[in-house]
Amino acid sequence: MAQYSTHLTLLFAFLVSLSVQVQALSPEYIACQLQKSGTTSPLSGCPSGTLYVSLTDSRANFKTVQAAVNSLPQTGNATILIGEGEYFEMVNVARSAPLTLLGQLDPSTAYEAAGNASQRNLVHIWNNLYVKSGVTDEETATFTVAPASGQNFGNTDFRAYNIDFENRAAKYSISQALVTSISYANASFYGCAFASYQDTWYTGSGAHTYVVDSIIYGQTDYLFGFGMAWFQNVILANRACGGGITAWQGTSGTKNGAYIADSKIIRSPDANATTVTDASCSLGRPWNALAVAVYLRTYMDESIRPLGFTPWSGQGTIPSTTYYAEYSSSGPGASTTKRVAQDHILSSAQAAAFTVEKVFVGTPAWIDFNYEY
């Protein structure tokens, strides 16, 4: 944990140097999330029926997150409060009814306004499985939301607040090692962190995902998938430059793709110095000929290549049927004068077509729009 905490501390210092000010809290859940002192119940302020997980507190219902998830009935809303600590486990959420996971917060730091919300997180869920003989990409995920066998669709409204998820398979990844895998489900994450190297974040088939006020670390295709993924006010931290930040398979007649809005792309403080140099990282590469990636009002540091996007390995060009786009990019890597021809540089009128409501075709009830960031 010391190594990971050091990385977060370095990134926090970088954000302060940029004068990034974010105050992110959930008005609905903050009273539950704050650690309690004295004889006050740790579940004070929590929704009725909330389960409590802790590695050290004897009052906890469970010592692992997975045990708490497994105990839930298949119907009804459920909430799980996770106490401070490092949880070495793989968590799989297969129930279809709504579920919310809450990471405990320290009252002395929960209201700090500088930096990104994940800097105050006390809960870390991690594993170290990677792709090898007999282990597929999705099976390496530290955290999975997907249907149980025989179900057509998984969780209809999954939410996680102030939890850091990590795959520690290798310092400079020896193979694909997922952190988060979402398939055939609706899932949203608030003030979280996701850390790996190759294939950090996966929005699979039939999935709709929303990530806000969070940090995502990776090096190769670390935002990838088939479904519909919106990243709002996130920090994408390049640990190295392999493939592209995004790698997507689009589907004809849908808006499936990766949408990054009001965010920042930076060289991670723990980056591989030999691979993350000026103009060395790509914004994305096409996993198929209908790949979609849209960057809106995003800061890009000097690590971003002038061409922006790159062909898939072994292919000479990016297919004209892809949809890559940028609007109002800023920072040293934001110049669009040398971008590939397939990158659409949007006008303000064109960019107006890309909002959460328009991409998801309506206002998703599974997103917490009251979360303050």
C-alpha positions as CSV (number, residue, x, y, z in Angstrom):
1,M,0.0,0.0,0.0
2,A,2.9,2.4,0.7
3,Q,3.9,2.5,-3.0
4,Y,0.3,3.2,-4.1
5,S,-0.2,5.9,-1.5
6,T,3.1,7.6,-2.7
7,H,1.7,7.7,-6.3
8,L,-1.5,9.3,-5.1
9,T,0.4,11.8,-3.0
10,L,2.6,12.8,-6.0
11,L,-0.5,13.2,-8.2
12,F,-2.2,15.2,-5.5
13,A,0.8,17.6,-5.5
14,F,0.6,17.9,-9.3
15,L,-3.1,18.8,-9.1
16,V,-2.4,21.5,-6.5
17,S,0.3,22.9,-8.8
18,L,-2.4,23.2,-11.5
19,S,-4.8,24.9,-9.0
20,V,-7.4,22.2,-9.5
21,Q,-10.1,22.7,-6.8
22,V,-12.7,20.0,-6.4
23,Q,-15.0,19.4,-3.5
24,A,-16.8,16.1,-4.1
25,L,-19.3,14.6,-1.7
26,S,-22.6,12.7,-1.9
27,P,-25.3,14.7,-0.1
28,E,-27.3,11.5,0.3
29,Y,-24.5,9.3,1.7
30,I,-21.9,11.5,3.4
31,A,-23.4,11.2,6.9
32,C,-23.1,7.4,6.5
33,Q,-19.6,7.5,5.1
34,L,-18.0,9.5,7.8
35,Q,-16.2,7.5,10.4
36,K,-17.8,7.7,13.8
37,S,-16.0,8.2,17.1
38,G,-16.8,6.9,20.6
39,T,-19.8,4.6,21.1
40,T,-21.6,6.0,18.0
41,S,-22.7,3.2,15.7
42,P,-20.6,3.1,12.5
43,L,-23.9,2.8,10.7
44,S,-25.3,6.0,12.1
45,G,-26.7,8.1,9.3
46,C,-26.9,5.2,6.9
47,P,-29.9,3.9,5.0
48,S,-32.0,1.4,6.8
49,G,-30.6,-2.1,6.4
50,T,-27.1,-1.1,5.5
51,L,-24.5,-3.8,5.9
52,Y,-21.1,-3.0,7.4
53,V,-17.8,-4.5,6.2
54,S,-14.6,-4.1,8.2
55,L,-11.3,-5.9,8.6
56,T,-10.8,-4.7,12.1
57,D,-14.1,-3.6,13.7
58,S,-15.8,-6.3,15.7
59,R,-19.1,-4.7,15.1
60,A,-18.9,-5.4,11.4
61,N,-21.3,-7.8,9.7
62,F,-18.6,-9.1,7.4
63,K,-14.8,-9.0,6.9
64,T,-14.9,-9.1,3.1
65,V,-16.9,-7.2,0.5
66,Q,-17.7,-10.3,-1.5
67,A,-19.2,-12.0,1.6
68,A,-21.5,-9.0,2.1
69,V,-22.5,-9.0,-1.6
70,N,-23.2,-12.7,-1.5
71,S,-25.5,-12.3,1.6
72,L,-27.9,-10.0,-0.2
73,P,-31.4,-11.1,-1.4
74,Q,-32.0,-10.8,-5.1
75,T,-34.6,-8.1,-4.7
76,G,-34.8,-4.7,-3.0
77,N,-32.3,-1.8,-2.8
78,A,-29.1,-2.6,-0.8
79,T,-26.3,-0.5,0.7
80,I,-22.9,-1.7,1.9
81,L,-20.6,0.5,4.0
82,I,-16.9,-0.5,3.7
83,G,-14.6,0.4,6.6
84,E,-11.1,1.7,6.2
85,G,-8.6,-0.9,5.0
86,E,-7.0,-2.8,2.2
87,Y,-9.1,-5.6,0.9
88,F,-7.2,-8.2,-1.0
89,E,-10.0,-9.9,-2.9
90,M,-11.9,-10.1,-6.2
91,V,-15.5,-8.7,-6.0
92,N,-18.2,-9.9,-8.3
93,V,-21.7,-8.2,-8.3
94,A,-24.2,-10.5,-10.0
95,R,-27.5,-9.4,-8.4
96,S,-29.8,-7.4,-10.6
97,A,-31.4,-5.2,-7.9
98,P,-29.8,-1.8,-7.1
99,L,-26.7,-1.9,-5.0
100,T,-24.5,0.9,-3.5
101,L,-21.0,0.5,-2.1
102,L,-19.8,3.3,0.2
103,G,-16.2,3.8,1.2
104,Q,-15.7,5.2,4.7
105,L,-14.2,8.7,4.9
106,D,-12.2,10.5,7.7
107,P,-14.2,13.5,8.9
108,S,-10.9,15.5,9.2
109,T,-10.2,15.1,5.4
110,A,-13.5,14.4,3.8
111,Y,-14.3,18.1,3.2
112,E,-10.9,19.1,1.9
113,A,-11.4,21.0,-1.4
114,A,-8.0,20.6,-3.0
115,G,-7.3,17.8,-5.5
116,N,-9.5,15.0,-6.6
117,A,-11.9,13.2,-4.4
118,S,-10.1,9.9,-4.5
119,Q,-7.2,11.5,-2.6
120,R,-9.2,11.2,0.6
121,N,-10.2,7.6,0.1
122,L,-9.6,5.1,2.9
123,V,-10.9,1.9,1.2
124,H,-8.7,0.0,-1.3
125,I,-9.8,-3.1,-3.0
126,W,-7.1,-4.9,-4.9
127,N,-5.9,-8.1,-6.5
128,N,-3.0,-9.2,-8.7
129,L,-4.3,-11.7,-11.3
130,Y,-3.2,-11.3,-14.9
131,V,-3.9,-12.9,-18.3
132,K,-2.0,-16.2,-18.7
133,S,-2.7,-19.7,-19.8
134,G,-6.2,-20.6,-18.7
135,V,-7.1,-17.1,-17.5
136,T,-9.0,-14.7,-19.8
137,D,-9.0,-11.0,-19.7
138,E,-12.3,-10.6,-18.0
139,E,-11.4,-13.2,-15.4
140,T,-8.5,-10.9,-14.2
141,A,-10.8,-8.1,-13.0
142,T,-10.5,-7.0,-9.5
143,F,-14.1,-5.7,-9.6
144,T,-16.9,-7.1,-11.8
145,V,-20.5,-6.2,-12.4
146,A,-22.2,-8.7,-14.7
147,P,-25.2,-10.9,-14.9
148,A,-25.3,-14.3,-13.1
149,S,-25.5,-17.3,-15.3
150,G,-28.9,-17.5,-16.9
151,Q,-29.7,-13.8,-16.6
152,N,-30.0,-11.5,-19.6
153,F,-29.1,-8.3,-17.7
154,G,-27.1,-7.7,-14.5
155,N,-27.4,-4.9,-12.0
156,T,-29.8,-2.1,-13.1
157,D,-28.4,0.5,-10.8
158,F,-24.9,-0.1,-9.3
159,R,-23.1,2.8,-7.6
160,A,-19.7,3.0,-5.8
161,Y,-18.5,6.0,-3.8
162,N,-14.9,6.8,-2.6
163,I,-13.3,3.5,-3.2
164,D,-9.9,2.8,-4.9
165,F,-9.7,-0.3,-7.1
166,E,-6.4,-1.7,-8.2
167,N,-4.8,-4.6,-10.0
168,R,-1.2,-4.9,-8.8
169,A,-0.2,-7.7,-11.2
170,A,3.1,-6.1,-12.1
171,K,4.8,-2.8,-12.0
172,Y,5.1,-2.5,-15.7
173,S,2.4,-4.9,-16.7
174,I,3.5,-8.3,-17.9
175,S,0.1,-8.9,-19.5
176,Q,-3.5,-7.6,-19.5
177,A,-4.6,-7.1,-15.9
178,L,-8.1,-5.6,-15.5
179,V,-9.3,-3.5,-12.6
180,T,-13.0,-3.1,-13.5
181,S,-15.2,-5.2,-15.8
182,I,-18.8,-4.1,-16.4
183,S,-21.1,-6.1,-18.8
184,Y,-24.8,-6.0,-19.4
185,A,-25.3,-3.7,-16.4
186,N,-25.7,0.0,-15.4
187,A,-22.9,1.2,-13.2
188,S,-21.6,4.5,-11.9
189,F,-18.6,5.5,-9.8
190,Y,-18.0,8.6,-7.8
191,G,-14.7,9.9,-6.4
192,C,-12.9,6.6,-7.1
193,A,-9.5,5.5,-8.4
194,F,-8.7,2.7,-10.8
195,A,-5.1,1.6,-11.2
196,S,-3.4,-0.9,-13.6
197,Y,-1.3,-0.8,-16.7
198,Q,-3.0,-2.6,-19.6
199,D,-6.8,-2.8,-19.9
200,T,-7.6,-1.0,-16.7
201,W,-11.2,-0.2,-17.4
202,Y,-13.6,-2.4,-19.4
203,T,-17.2,-1.4,-20.4
204,G,-18.4,-4.7,-22.1
205,S,-21.3,-5.6,-24.3
206,G,-24.7,-4.2,-23.2
207,A,-23.1,-2.1,-20.5
208,H,-23.7,1.6,-19.6
209,T,-21.1,3.2,-17.3
210,Y,-20.5,6.6,-15.8
211,V,-17.4,7.7,-13.9
212,V,-17.1,11.1,-12.3
213,D,-14.4,12.9,-10.3
214,S,-12.1,9.9,-10.4
215,I,-8.5,8.9,-11.4
216,I,-7.7,6.2,-13.9
217,Y,-4.1,5.0,-14.3
218,G,-2.9,2.9,-17.2
219,Q,-0.6,2.5,-20.1
220,T,-2.1,0.4,-22.9
221,D,-5.7,0.6,-24.2
222,Y,-6.7,1.3,-20.6
223,L,-10.2,2.5,-21.5
224,F,-11.6,-0.3,-23.7
225,G,-14.8,-2.1,-24.5
226,F,-17.9,-2.5,-26.5
227,G,-20.6,-0.6,-24.6
228,M,-21.4,3.0,-23.7
229,A,-19.0,4.8,-21.3
230,W,-19.0,8.4,-20.1
231,F,-16.1,9.8,-18.1
232,Q,-16.8,13.1,-16.5
233,N,-14.1,15.2,-14.7
234,V,-11.6,12.4,-14.5
235,I,-7.8,12.3,-14.5
236,L,-6.3,9.9,-17.0
237,A,-2.8,9.2,-15.8
238,N,-0.4,7.7,-18.4
239,R,2.0,5.3,-16.8
240,A,3.4,4.4,-20.2
241,C,2.4,4.7,-23.9
242,G,1.2,1.5,-25.5
243,G,-1.6,1.3,-28.1
244,G,-3.9,4.2,-27.1
245,I,-5.7,5.5,-24.1
246,T,-9.0,4.3,-25.7
247,A,-9.6,1.1,-27.7
248,W,-13.3,0.5,-28.6
249,Q,-15.4,-1.7,-30.8
250,G,-18.3,0.3,-32.0
251,T,-21.7,-1.1,-33.2
252,S,-23.6,0.2,-36.2
253,G,-26.8,2.1,-35.2
254,T,-25.7,2.7,-31.6
255,K,-23.8,5.4,-29.7
256,N,-21.5,2.8,-28.1
257,G,-18.1,4.4,-27.4
258,A,-15.9,6.2,-24.9
259,Y,-16.8,9.8,-24.1
260,I,-14.4,11.9,-22.0
261,A,-15.6,15.3,-20.8
262,D,-14.1,18.1,-18.8
263,S,-11.1,16.0,-17.9
264,K,-7.3,16.0,-17.8
265,I,-4.7,13.7,-19.4
266,I,-1.4,13.8,-17.7
267,R,1.9,11.9,-17.5
268,S,1.5,9.8,-14.3
269,P,4.0,10.7,-11.5
270,D,5.0,7.0,-11.5
271,A,5.3,6.8,-15.3
272,N,7.9,4.8,-17.0
273,A,10.5,7.5,-17.9
274,T,11.6,5.6,-21.0
275,T,8.2,5.4,-22.6
276,V,6.3,8.5,-21.5
277,T,8.2,11.2,-23.3
278,D,6.9,14.3,-25.0
279,A,4.4,13.5,-27.8
280,S,4.5,9.7,-27.2
281,C,1.0,8.8,-26.1
282,S,-2.1,8.4,-28.4
283,L,-5.6,9.3,-27.5
284,G,-6.8,6.1,-28.9
285,R,-6.7,3.4,-31.5
286,P,-9.6,1.5,-33.3
287,W,-10.4,-2.0,-32.0
288,N,-12.7,-2.3,-34.9
289,A,-13.7,-0.1,-37.9
290,L,-16.6,1.5,-36.0
291,A,-14.6,2.7,-33.0
292,V,-15.9,5.8,-31.2
293,A,-14.0,8.1,-28.9
294,V,-14.9,11.7,-28.2
295,Y,-12.9,14.2,-26.0
296,L,-14.8,17.3,-24.8
297,R,-13.1,20.2,-23.1
298,T,-10.2,18.1,-22.0
299,Y,-6.7,19.2,-20.9
300,M,-3.9,17.3,-22.6
301,D,-0.3,17.5,-21.4
302,E,2.8,17.3,-23.5
303,S,2.7,13.5,-23.6
304,I,0.0,13.5,-26.2
305,R,1.1,12.8,-29.8
306,P,0.4,15.6,-32.4
307,L,-1.5,13.0,-34.5
308,G,-3.8,12.3,-31.7
309,F,-5.0,8.8,-32.7
310,T,-3.1,5.9,-34.2
311,P,-3.9,2.8,-36.3
312,W,-4.3,-0.7,-34.7
313,S,-1.1,-2.7,-34.6
314,G,-0.3,-4.1,-38.0
315,Q,-2.7,-1.8,-39.8
316,G,-1.4,1.2,-41.8
317,T,-4.3,3.5,-41.5
318,I,-7.3,4.3,-39.3
319,P,-10.6,3.3,-41.1
320,S,-12.6,6.2,-42.3
321,T,-15.7,4.6,-40.6
322,T,-14.3,5.3,-37.1
323,Y,-15.6,8.3,-35.2
324,Y,-12.9,10.2,-33.4
325,A,-13.7,13.7,-32.2
326,E,-12.4,16.6,-30.0
327,Y,-13.9,19.8,-28.8
328,S,-12.1,22.6,-27.1
329,S,-9.0,20.6,-26.1
330,S,-6.4,22.6,-24.1
331,G,-2.9,22.2,-22.9
332,P,0.5,21.4,-24.5
333,G,-0.9,18.3,-26.3
334,A,-4.1,19.9,-27.5
335,S,-3.0,21.4,-30.9
336,T,-5.1,19.9,-33.6
337,T,-3.0,21.2,-36.6
338,K,-1.4,17.8,-37.1
339,R,-4.3,15.5,-36.0
340,V,-5.1,12.5,-38.2
341,A,-7.8,13.1,-40.9
342,Q,-10.2,10.8,-39.0
343,D,-10.3,13.1,-36.0
344,H,-13.3,15.4,-36.2
345,I,-12.6,18.8,-34.7
346,L,-16.0,19.9,-33.5
347,S,-17.7,23.3,-33.6
348,S,-19.7,24.3,-30.5
349,A,-22.9,23.5,-32.3
350,Q,-21.6,20.0,-33.2
351,A,-20.3,19.4,-29.6
352,A,-23.8,20.2,-28.3
353,A,-24.9,16.8,-29.6
354,F,-22.6,15.1,-26.9
355,T,-24.1,15.3,-23.5
356,V,-24.9,12.6,-21.0
357,E,-28.6,12.9,-21.8
358,K,-28.1,12.7,-25.6
359,V,-25.6,9.9,-25.6
360,F,-27.6,7.8,-23.2
361,V,-30.9,8.9,-24.9
362,G,-32.6,10.3,-21.8
363,T,-31.6,11.1,-18.3
364,P,-30.4,7.9,-16.7
365,A,-32.1,7.2,-13.4
366,W,-29.0,5.1,-12.3
367,I,-26.7,8.2,-12.3
368,D,-26.5,10.3,-9.1
369,F,-26.7,13.8,-10.5
370,N,-26.8,15.2,-7.0
371,Y,-23.2,14.2,-6.4
372,E,-21.3,17.5,-6.0
373,Y,-18.0,17.9,-7.8
